[in-house]
Amino acid sequence: MLAAVDVSRIRASTDLGNVPMANAFQRAGYVNFQREINMTWD
């Protein structure tokens, strides 16, 4: 939908372990450009 209205940039994210979603992004032409690490302590 966004590509159809000529949006210049579309970003998305997924967990590193979510291989099916990462593969879907790759098939759609997304480029890996950054990594994010979230840490929590008790």
Secondary structure, 3 states (H helix, E strand, C coil): CCHHHCCCCCCCCCCCCCHHHHHHHHHCCCCCCCCCCCCCCC
